[in-house]
Amino acid sequence: MTLEYSISAGHPFCMGVMSQTNGIHIAMPFPESEGKECGMLLYKAGHELARIVFPECYKMGEVYVLFINMQMEADYTYLFFCGEEQFTDPYAHIIRGREKWGRRKEDRPRAAFAEDTFDWEDDMPLRIPYEDSVFYSLHVRGFTKHASSQVSARGTFAGLAEKIPYLQQLGITAIECMPVYEFDEIIPNPAYQESLKLRDNGQAAYLEEPAWKQRINYWGFGDGETYYMAPKAAYAKDPQHADRELKLLIRQLHKNGIEIILQMYFSPRYTQGYIREVLRYWVSCYHVDGFHLFGTDIPMRLLGTDPYLKHTKLIHENPEADAVYKGKKIPYYRNLACYGDAFRYDARRFLKGDEGMLSVMAEHMRQNSSLEGVINHITDYRGFTLSDLVSYDRKHNEENGEDNRDGSDYNYSWNCGVEGSSRKRAILQIRLAQRKNALAMLFLSQGTPLLLAGDEMGRSMQGNNNAYCQDNKINWLDWKLLEKEAELFTYTKELIRYRKEHPILHSRQTMQIMDSLSCGYPDLSYHAEQAWYAHFENYYRHMAVLYCGMYEKKPDGTEDDFIYIIWNMHWEKHTFALPTLPQDYDWTVSMTTKEIPQQDTADKTGKEEKPVEAEISAEQAREITALGRSVIVLTGKKQEFKKKKRHKK
């Protein structure tokens, strides 16, 4: 069969290959192609159909810009060639040859032509502000691959779509997905490859048989053959239509008020222009809401000033917001955000009672910015899960096959007395309380919380803090844990609900620690045994924080409540003063991580001793005791229909 075609000039408006009804538009760079014959190899049903040479007259710099007029068919695939070298389109929208997870084909993967026929039904990115967001970090395959997920297509985009009701129940507003683009999940062992070469050359195979021939790159990061504009075919129920399945997932997420943010790693070999092209493509063709970018040479200043990306969340360890907005007004939509590790490690140290962390955590909990969002996390894929954080003092990465040398040694964890799993009731109780304390730090701080998938149900990776190659039950989420860890799940859900109900806990503005409204209360204040007086010396491990709801309005226009959060990370109990509320307000205990002990809740001159009730009237409220390693949250509400007695001074 002979292919009939003609070539004419193209338009350099967009890099890559675009299929049209009457042919193909190409704008493709060919680096170091001087004096070499360049073009396209076209395949049909896996067999070469045509070798199309590109005329030099259509070359602009290193880019061939042309249009091939031809009759298109659905099963065409292609490669490019430059001299003797063949390569896959780095701008490919669909990749063929990687449909089976963990199976390597000898042939180079080929690009296919995407069909732009999907009906988005007027869908568009949601643009949920950072201050109103709750992020949830997950791995598409691992989230539903376990049999307990009970979805029809485990480990796929379709399987994730079936779990949208769960995400809604939890209160999630955005999922942050580990790489969903087409990466090479096979990690060959260099020693094994060298051994094969020696044998093939007839030399003595003096190298010992390596412990592994190849591993799985489960996370998806790395500098292998990566095609950033193509969805991962192996993550689809129907690998031939992974693009459509991912679009269906995103459309369904948006209908249910959930954003999707994609994690992407770019090594220094990728140009700034290419990175921008990739991001623009995912926003325009897949309606993604944002990106969490990793890499040392991410052009945040370029991306942050790109008008196409102004409504797209851009998250990086250094978003360069000061440079992006230098001399400009505060953005009406903060699309930049900082994702650092300071909160992560300082919160862990505060959790286990280290010295010198009180003032540090007070600042973290207040941290916010009018220019950029702040993403807080205590756990993510690079380290212990929340359950492992309170169950292991050291990493246990033996399963990775690197003699436990991989992964960080700085975990700032505490096993609560026993290394690994335990059946002792006392150990289990302190571990539950510590997990609750950590979650409280995450969701009751001003920054946007990011929850690692499974932390809400007690997921463990058996102490592995670097499970990059574990495509098994170490990484797969066991959904049976929801029943086993029902108390933890309910607590997490209530924390998220409480955060959403109280805008004073997630204000867009930075707390000033001042009475700027002249209402008698600062927006934020610190307390301890005495109201309005806190200790920040390095040996203190407890404090209380008062948020004045007069500084924020609820959606219905009413003022928010007063919120008083007691943090006692000391192993001993401490008594905290309760600040006096305005007239007609009462304190209510909203949640605790440990039972509140009996204490004196009467007037200082009174003698009655009784347990704290759910409501503590203004006449009675003087102080409250928090057990060691516990958090208490109180809400000060106005009691409209309750007769109040006035204090006698």
HELIX and SHEET records of a PDB file:
HELIX    1   1 GLU A   56  TYR A   58  5                                   3    
HELIX    2   2 TYR A  130  ASP A  132  5                                   3    
HELIX    3   3 VAL A  140  THR A  144  1                                   5    
HELIX    4   4 ALA A  147  SER A  149  5                                   3    
HELIX    5   5 PHE A  157  GLU A  162  1                                   6    
HELIX    6   6 ILE A  164  LEU A  170  1                                   7    
HELIX    7   7 PRO A  190  ASP A  200  1                                  11    
HELIX    8   8 ALA A  233  TYR A  235  5                                   3    
HELIX    9   9 PRO A  239  HIS A  241  5                                   3    
HELIX   10  10 ALA A  242  LYS A  255  1                                  14    
HELIX   11  11 GLN A  272  TYR A  286  1                                  15    
HELIX   12  12 MET A  300  GLY A  304  1                                   5    
HELIX   13  13 PRO A  307  LEU A  309  5                                   3    
HELIX   14  14 ALA A  321  VAL A  324  1                                   4    
HELIX   15  15 ALA A  342  LEU A  351  1                                  10    
HELIX   16  16 LEU A  358  ARG A  366  1                                   9    
HELIX   17  17 LEU A  386  LEU A  389  1                                   4    
HELIX   18  18 GLU A  398  ASN A  400  5                                   3    
HELIX   19  19 ARG A  425  PHE A  443  1                                  19    
HELIX   20  20 ASP A  455  MET A  457  5                                   3    
HELIX   21  21 LEU A  481  LYS A  484  1                                   4    
HELIX   22  22 ALA A  486  GLU A  501  1                                  16    
HELIX   23  23 PRO A  503  LEU A  505  5                                   3    
HELIX   24  24 GLY A  549  TYR A  551  5                                   3    
SHEET    1   A 4 TYR A   5  ALA A   9  0                                        
SHEET    2   A 4 VAL A  63  MET A  70 -1                                        
SHEET    3   A 4 GLY A  23  PRO A  29 -1                                        
SHEET    4   A 4 GLY A  16  GLN A  20 -1                                        
SHEET    1   B 3 TYR A   5  ALA A   9  0                                        
SHEET    2   B 3 VAL A  63  MET A  70 -1                                        
SHEET    3   B 3 LYS A  59  MET A  60 -1                                        
SHEET    1   C 4 HIS A  47  VAL A  53  0                                        
SHEET    2   C 4 CYS A  38  LYS A  44 -1                                        
SHEET    3   C 4 TYR A  76  CYS A  82 -1                                        
SHEET    4   C 4 GLU A  85  PHE A  87 -1                                        
SHEET    1   D 5 HIS A  47  VAL A  53  0                                        
SHEET    2   D 5 CYS A  38  LYS A  44 -1                                        
SHEET    3   D 5 TYR A  76  CYS A  82 -1                                        
SHEET    4   D 5 ARG A 110  ALA A 112 -1                                        
SHEET    5   D 5 ILE A  94  ARG A  96 -1                                        
SHEET    1   E 9 PHE A 135  LEU A 138  0                                        
SHEET    2   E 9 ALA A 174  CYS A 177  1                                        
SHEET    3   E 9 GLU A 259  TYR A 265  1                                        
SHEET    4   E 9 GLY A 290  PHE A 294  1                                        
SHEET    5   E 9 LYS A 313  HIS A 316  1                                        
SHEET    6   E 9 LEU A 336  TYR A 339  1                                        
SHEET    7   E 9 GLY A 373  ASN A 376  1                                        
SHEET    8   E 9 THR A 448  LEU A 452  1                                        
SHEET    9   E 9 PHE A 135  LEU A 138  1                                        
SHEET    1   F 2 TYR A 181  GLU A 182  0                                        
SHEET    2   F 2 TYR A 227  PRO A 231 -1                                        
SHEET    1   G 2 ILE A 186  PRO A 188  0                                        
SHEET    2   G 2 GLN A 214  ILE A 216 -1                                        
SHEET    1   H 6 LEU A 524  HIS A 527  0                                        
SHEET    2   H 6 HIS A 542  TYR A 547 -1                                        
SHEET    3   H 6 PHE A 562  ASN A 568 -1                                        
SHEET    4   H 6 SER A 630  LYS A 638 -1                                        
SHEET    5   H 6 TYR A 585  THR A 592 -1                                        
SHEET    6   H 6 GLU A 615  ILE A 616 -1                                        
SHEET    1   I 2 HIS A 574  ALA A 577  0                                        
SHEET    2   I 2 GLU A 623  ALA A 626 -1                                        
END                                                                             
